[in-house]
Amino acid sequence: MAIRPHPSTTVNIFEAKTNLSKLIAKVEQGEEVIIARAGKPVARLTSPVRQKKPIVFGLLKGKIHVADDFDAPLPPEILAEFEDGPIFPPERPKQMQAVKPKKKAKAS
């Protein structure tokens, strides 16, 4: 037998249609709402349960290649750029800069 941590409320279909917003507020607070027709349960309003997808290892096996020298020391000229280079790159010449689109004038 399942243990319900929160109480449930049973309402008929007319009440559910009339008070749907209130019933949803109850569901948001963790309560379960049972909708019945002629006293027999036909539907249940509950909060959605987010299911965590399982981690699947090995999906990219054989699709990725890491070079043997991946973690080898960098050549001195590249290392110097990281350690001694400028923090910000130099400005590009005007002819290489991106052109911003002009704003269209509003029609009056």
Buried (B, 14 or more C-beta within 10 A) or exposed (E): EEEEEEEBBEBBEEBBEEBEEEBEEBBEEEBBBBBBEEEEEEEEBEEEEEEEEEEEEEEEEEEEEEEEEEEEEEEEEEEEEEEEEEEEEEEEEEEEEEEEEEEEEEEE
